[in-house]
Amino acid sequence: MKKSRSADAFLAILAALATWTACGGKDGSTPTTPSAGVTPTPSPTAQATPTPAPTTGAVTPQSCRSIPNGNAGNGGCRKGNSNFITKMRDAVDLAASSTHRDPYSGQVFDIVQNGKIIAVGAYLKTVADALDRQGICAAYDGEEMNVRDGGGYNENFDIITADGGSWVNYNVTCSPAQPIPTYAALPKGRDADCKMPPSSLTFCTHAPSQYDGDIFDAQDLLIAEDRARATPQIFNFSENFFQPYGYKIINEPLYVAEMLKKLKAKGFCAIYDGDEFEVKRNNVFTEHFDLIKSDLFAIRSYVSTCRDAAF
């Protein structure tokens, strides 16, 4: 989602500093013209804005840095009596009762709601931080939370179910210890216009859509605009498999480009991955839509919600 940015420009005027907003004109004041013979201080050279770093990455807890890393394989892993099960349950319970404020949208989410994880990255971080404060190293490997305290072994726990539920399931104890995981999921795509950093998903479900009204309204607007042209550029309005929107797409690249433009105008970050349109207004989740039938008719189908955001 695009966010307004402002930059300050400075002029030296008879030893006084006048400041105004250089982007967007939020301050309506007009800068004073310098007196003759006074050279204005040059404005700072604009610097390219770096691409934000992904929100999902391997951040090593402090406790993991102070204990030896393991180097064993899976051969020493077996089910036993867990030493960390109670502390893991307490950490997960803490996450389940906590909230997360998305720094980009300002929205506040329950990390877990009715047993389902809403903010995956915040869930994993809250669990790891709770254990870290007790001197326990906890690192997620993409499937399990790997836990140790420097005693020469690690225990592995499932704390996310396949359908995005919060739970605690002790799996195995590995002795000697395995390497500390350094998992970092990679985003699947990038919206060059999006001001949020890229993110990556952990799981997808068919939860009720929050965005379908906006998505289908954008498609309706595109259809109406193309119909109003003397010669339509995107649709063949004489071919329709389903009223009122299922028209034949005659220019797929233009259809995709115009749909993305309209979605972004509604405040979404949006990409098309060759199969689905993906949209987000925060990095907590994306919604995915199928808007192109295999035989190139326009359709509208909500597919899934993915957490965290898929791009």
N, C-alpha and C positions, 0 to 999 in steps of 0.2 A: 504494500500500500504506500503510495507516495506521501511523503511528509514534507511540509514546507521547511526550507532552510533559510537562514539569514546570515549574512556576513557583515562585519563592521568595516567601514572605510574611514580613514582619518585624514584630515587636512590641517596643516599648521597655519593658523591665521593670526598673525600679529601676536604670537606666543600663546594663543588660546587654542584649545583642541575642540573642534566641533565633530560630533559623532552622529551618524545616521544609519539606518538600515539599508544595505545595498541591494537586497534581494526581496522582492515582494512588496516593497513600499509600505511596510507596516507603520513607519513613522512618517507622517506627512510633512515634516519640516523640510525646508529648502536650504541646502548648505550655503553659507555666506561666501560670496566671491572674494578671493584673496585680493588684498591691496596691491597696487603696482609695485613691482620690485621684490615681492615676497614669493618665494618658490614653494609651492605646496609639497608637503612630504609625500613621496610616491606611495600609492596603495600597495599593500603586500601582493606579491605575485601569487596568482591563484594556483593552488596545488591540486593535482588530481586526487579525487576521493578514492581511497583504496577499497577494494571489494571486501565487505565485512566477512569476518571468519564465520564458519559454520557454528551453529549453536550446539550441535551434537558432536562431542569429541572426547578423547581420553584425557581426563584431568586426574592426575595421580593424587590421592588423599595424602595428607601429611604423614599419617601413620605408616603408609606403604613405603615411604622414602627412608624410614628409619630401621627397617628390618631387611635381612638378606632376601634377595629374590631367589625363587626356586628354579630348578632346571630339569625336574623329573617329567616323564611322560605319564601316560594314563595307566601304566602297569601296576602302580601302587594304589590305585583307587578302589575302594570297596565300601559297602554300606557298613556303618558301625553306630556307635552312640555319639550323637552330636554334642559338642561342648558349647556351641554358639546358638543353639536353637532358641533359647529364651530371649537372648539379646536381639536376635534377628526378628523375632515376633514383635518385640517392643519397638524396634526401629520401623517396621512396616506399619504397626499401629499408629505411630507418630505421623508417618507420611499420610495415612488414611484420614487423619483428623486435621491436616494442614491445608492451607490454600497457597496458590501460586498466582502472582501478578505478572502477566505477560508484559515485558518491558517495552514492547513496540506498539501494542494497541491500548495498554493500560487496563485491559480486562482482567478481572480476578476470577480464578477458577478454583473450585474444590479439586484437590489433587486426585482424590478418589470420591466417586459418587455412586451410592447404592452398590458398592462392591466392584464397580468398574473404574479402571484408571482413566482419568481425563487428561492429565498432563504427565506424560511418560518421563520426560527428562527431569522434571521436578520431583517425581516419585523416586526415581533412581538416586538422584542427588540427595534427597532428604534421608533416605535409608543409609547411603554411604556416609553422609556427614554425621548422622547419629552414632554410627559405629565408630567412626574416626575419633569422635570426642572421647571414646572409651579406650582409645589406643588400638582399635581393631581395624585392620586394613580390609576394605571391601571394594572390589572392582568388578564391573559387569563385563561379560565377554560376548554379549549379544544374545545369549540364551540363559545363562546362570549368573548368580552373584557369587563370586569367589571370595572367601573370607579366611583370614589368618591373623595371628598375633605374634608371629616370629618363633613359634614353637616347633618349627620344622615340618609342619603339615598345613593343608588347607581343607576347608569344607566348602562344598558347592550346594547352593540353594536355588530352586525355582521360586521366583516371587512375582512372575507374570504368567497368567494362564494363556492358552492359545487364543482365546477370544477377548483378551484384554482385562481379565479380572485380577484383583489383588489377592495374593495368598502367600503362604510360606510352606514350602515342601523341601525338607532335607533330602539330598540325593546321595552324596558320597563323601567320604573322607579320603584324601590323597596324601600318602606318606611314603617317601619324602615329598616335599611341597612342589607343586607345579609352578611355572613362571606366573608372575602377576599379570593378568590380562591388560592389554592396552588397546581395547576395542574402540574404534571410532567409525561409526556408520557414515557412509558417503551420501550426500544428496543426489537425487536422481536427475535433477535438471536445474535450470537457473532462469529466472525472469530478470532480464537486464534492467528493467525499469523499477524493480522492487527494491525498496529501501531497507527491508528486513534482511538479515543474514540468512544464508541457506540453512535448511534443516533436513532431517531425515526421519523416516517413519520406523516404528517398531512393530506395529500391527494395524490392521484395518478391519472395520466392522461395518455392518449395514445399519448403523444407528439412524434415527430420524434426521432428515436433512434440515439444516438451518438456512441454507442459501438457495434452495431450489427456486423460490419465487424470483429472486434477482437474476438467476441464470436464465430462466425461461423468458423473463421480461426482456432481457438483452437479445435473445433470439427473436422474439416477436418484433422488436424494434428494427432489427436487421432485415427481417422479411418485409416489413412495411416500407422501409427506405428503398429496398431494391425493387419492390412492386411499383413505387412511385416514379422510377426512372422510365424514360421513353423506351429505352432498351435495357432490360434487366441484365446485370452483369454476373450475378451469383446464382440465381435460381431459374429453372424452367417452370413457370407457373401453370403450364398446361399439363404437367405431370405431377400427380399428387397421390401418395398412397394412404395418407391419413390427414384429415382436416383437424385443425386449421393451420398446421405448420409443416406437414410432411412433404415438402416440395423437393423436386430433383435438384441436386446441387450440380451446377455446370462449371463452376470454378472453385475447386476445393481449396487451393491455397488462399484465394481471396476471402472465402468464407471463414477459414481459420483465422486469418489476420484481422478481419473485421470483428469477429466474435471476441478475440482477445482484446482488441481496442475497446470494445463496449464493456467488457468485464472490468477492465482497468479503470474505465471512467466511473464505474460504480464503487470504486475503492478497493478492488481486489488486486492482489498479486495473482497472476494467472500464467499458466503454460499449457501447451498442447504436446503430449508425448507421442503423437502418432496414432494414438488409440483413444485416449480420454483427455478431456479438459480438466485441469486441476486448479483449484482456487483456494486462497487463504486470505484472512485478514489479521492473522496472528501466527505465531509459530507453534501453537498448541495442537492445531489440527488442520488438515486440508479436506475438502470435499471433492469428489471425483464424479464427472458426468460424461456420459456417452451422448454426443450430439450429431454423430454422423453414422448412418447405417452402412453396412458393408457394400450395398449397391448404390451408395451415394445419394440417399434420401436423407433429409433432415429429420432427426428424431430428438426426443428429450427423455433421458433416462438417468436418474441418480444411481450411481454405482456403489459408492462406499465413502466412509469417513476414516481417515488414517491419522494416527497419533504416534509421535509428534507430526508436524507438517512434513509432507513428503518432498518438498523442495525449498 
